[in-house]
Amino acid sequence: MPVEAAWQSKLQDSLTEIKILASNVDSKLDALSASVQKLEQGFEELKNLTNNQETRIALLEQRLDTCHSMIPANLSEDVTLLKSQIGSYQKFTWALTTGLLGVFVKFVFDAMTS
């Protein structure tokens, strides 16, 4: 019987140790479950933010298309033509001003000499 008592004692100690380990595993599983739940909540928030951003991007793309449609198709050609015309007007204005100034100087010179 002493051998049986020793085995019984060892079995009892082993059972106690198994219960302690099982309790530790349970507490770690509870902590892990809480962490997984927090991760799921974080993913849900991230999904909502992503959906909001996609909506904003879609609205911005729509506004960009609207702005592009408001710009005339041949705008660069029109600007080039305007620059050319302005250059011609400047040359004409310069020639006219120079001619008028020459006539005025001649008129003043003639008035002084006569």
Buried (B, 14 or more C-beta within 10 A) or exposed (E): EEEEEEEEEEEEEEEEEEEEEEEEEEEEEEEEEEEEEEEEEEEEEEEEEEEEEEEEEEEEEEEEEEEEEEEEEEEEEEEEEEEEEEEEEEEEEEEEEEEEEEEEEEEEEEEEEE
